[in-house]
Amino acid sequence: MEFVGASGTNVSVMALNNYSSELPLSDFVHYGVILALKKDGAYMSVAEKGPLFIIYPFDEHSELNSELYYSRSVWQIRRITVE
């Protein structure tokens, strides 16, 4: 996150519908969490869970298949804050 001038240990995410979630920044490194902007090469519309979508690689790590990690996968993101 240093390359964008951010420092901190947690990421706070707010969706268009005001759903919010916090996830540790370490999840991005440890699990390879994806911040998706496109699906199949095309920008995602709001109807397709865009404009941004945080998704965990559930198929690659069985321990992620829990309500904790499902709640951290946020779509229709309007704001991301590193704290």
VENVEN-V382200 format. One record per backbone hydrogen bond with DSSP energy under -1.0 kcal/mol. NH is the residue of the N-H (numbers start at 1). CO is the residue of the C=O. If there is no record, write none. Layout:
BEGIN
nh->{NH,NH}
co->{CO,CO}
END
This chain:
BEGIN
nh->{4,5,6,11,12,13,14,15,16,18,21,23,25,27,28,30,31,34,36,39,42,44,49,50,53,54,55,58,60,61,64,65,66,70,71,74,76,77,78,79,81,83}
co->{1,2,1,23,81,21,79,19,76,15,13,11,9,24,25,26,27,55,53,42,39,37,46,45,36,74,34,56,57,57,61,62,64,66,67,72,49,52,14,14,12,10}
END
